[in-house]
């Protein structure tokens, strides 16, 4: 199911009009209509605003992938009364962003207190716009050169460098090098 189909299905299930969704999400009625008809792909910020209006995680609005749904992917077993979940590499849920970034979910789902993602930014990839959300982020670069603009600050991270920041500060990341950026990021609370 595409983004537009998911937005429309949620809107109809919640019995709200495009006007009402526009007010709740702060996204124009005309853009919402285009999104629902799959003639426009929303930016990450607009998608987050729509998700917040429905009180759902942003990932629930993203297109389906070939991986199983959140409740069944990974190998699950119980050990000593603690739940342990192993997610095999080939079974990770993947989020392909319209601007080229790829996020692989390292957690079984988004119902927990923290989210881990494996980030891939091909050469020349840059997030379209600044993004902010409540919470905190911490990451480490495994490969490449990652440039971040966080508020008024610009930082450049190379292999082995890590960063922590308050994610309510508007931020945007881009590949600033000659090879793909690979990084592991922790986000709390989960925002995708």
N, C-alpha and C positions, 0 to 999 in steps of 0.2 A: 504494500500500500504506500502511495506517495504522500509527501507532506500535506498537500492540499486536501487529499481524501481524508487524512487523519484529522485535520483541523475542522473540516466540514462535519465529519461524523461526531466529533466531540461537541461541536456547536449545536447540532440537531439533538444529540442525546441530552444536552443540558437545556434544551428548549430556549435558546436565546437567539436573537436576531443579529444580523451583521452590525447594525447600529449599536446594539448593546455590547457586542464583543469589541467593537471599535473603542467604545468608552472605557471598558475594563482594561483593555490591552494597550491603549494609547497608540494603536496602529490604525491608519486611515481605512475607512470602509472600502474605498476603491482598491487599495493594496490587498486587503483581506479577501476581496472578491477574486482578484487575480491569483492570489495564493491558493484559494480553494479550487480554482479551475486549473491549477498547475501551469499557469502562463507566466508566473513570476516566482523566483526562489527567494525566500526571505533571508535577510542577513541574520547572523547569530543573535544580535541584539533584538531584532524584531521577533525572531522565533522564541527567545527567552521571554519577551513581554507577553506573547500569546500563551506560552506555557504557564506563566504566572497567573494569567487571567483565568485559566482552567484549574489552577492548583495541581499541576502535574509536572513531572520532570521533563526538561526539554528533550531528552532522548526519546521520550514516548511519541514525539511528533516527527522524528526522523524516519527516512525510508527504511523499510525492512531490509535485512541482509540475509545471506544464506545460513547464518548461524541460528541455532534454536533460540527460542525466547528465553528471557531472563530467568524464568523459574525452572528451566530444565537444562541449561547448558552447563558444562563442567562435570567432573566426577565428584559426587557428593557421598560422604560417609561420616559416620559418627565415631569418635574416639574419646574414651574416658569422659563421656557426657558432654563433650564440647563439639560443636559442629565445625568440621573442617571442609573447606571447599577447594578443590584443585580445578583450575581452568586450563585445559590444554591449549597451546599456542594456536592451533588450527581452529579452535572453537571460540576464540574471543569475539565479542561483539565489536564491530568496527563502525565508526562514524566518519564518513567522508564529507568534509566540509566543501561548500561550493567554490571556495577560493583555493582548494588543493591540499589542505592539511588533512592528515589522517590521524584519528584517535582510536586506539585499541583499548577497550575496557579491560582492566586487570582484576576487577572485583566481580563477584557473581551477579550483582544487581545494584540498584541505587537506593535500596531500602536501609542501608547502614549509615553510620555516622561519618564515614570517610570514603572518598572515591580515589582510585589510582588509575592513571591512564598512561599508556605508552604513546608518545607523540612522534609523528613523522612529518617533517616539513621538507619537501623536495627543494632543490636549488631554486631560488627566485620566489618561493612561497611567502606570502605576507597576509596576515589576517586583514579582512576588509575594513574593520572599524574597531574602535575601542569598545571594551566590554567590561562591565563591573557587576558584581553580585555580592551579597553578604557572605562573609567567611574569610578563610585564609587559604593560601596556596604555598606550596613548597615544591621545588623541583631540582633535578640534577641532570646535567647534559651528558649524554653518553657518546655523542658524535656530532661533529659539525660546529658551527658558530651561530648562536641564538641571540638575536638582539631584541630586547624588550623595552617598550616605552611604558612606564608606569607613572601616571600623573605627569609631573614635569621632569622626571628623571629618565635618562636613557642608560641601560646597562647592556653589556655584551658578555655573554657566558660562553666559555669554551669547554672542551672535554674535562670532566671532573668538577667543574664549578657548580655551585648550588645557590639557590636563592629562596628567600621566604618573603612574602608580602601580604598585606591586608588587601584582599581581593575586592573590597568596596571602592578601592582606588581604580579609576578607569585604566585599563591596560590593553596592550596589543603586542603580538610577537611576530617576528619575521626571521627567515633564514638569511643570515648576513655573510655566508661563506660560499665555498665552491663545492661542498658535498652536502648530502642530505643531513638535516638535523634529526637526531634521535634523542629523546629525553623521557624521563619518568617524572610524572607530576602527581602530587597528592593535593586533593581539594576537599575542604570540609566547610560546611556541609556539602554533600554532592550537588553539583549544579547542572549536570548534563541529564 
